[in-house]
């Protein structure tokens, strides 16, 4: 199963040193079982990772990003937009727009799409503007990698 997850080091996964111990185990397991389409269990493990991080006084942006992606995959845009709304202030506080500009662009773009699916057009436009500003400020930014491929191995989930 670990080979399934190998290409998914992305925006905020590039800063994996924030994960240690139980939060990391829950985080990775949540991602793996999400790839296998066990969405409810995946969400439980990712939420548990978030709880461990909060209890340790660490940023929860890794878990929030994965929770948002997981909800996006399921078409639960109200859920994903709620996670993006929590993620963005943490991402900004950590300076990830300059550290991982393409990852930050990805978050703003995905948030905009989730908002559009909910008919929240003006809020979506604000997120698109943020993404555009980062793109314009970082013309040479390199892609950050692939996102966790939730739902791509459902046939192996039984």
Order of alpha helices (4+ residues) and beta strands (2+ residues): alpha-alpha-alpha-alpha-alpha-alpha-alpha-alpha
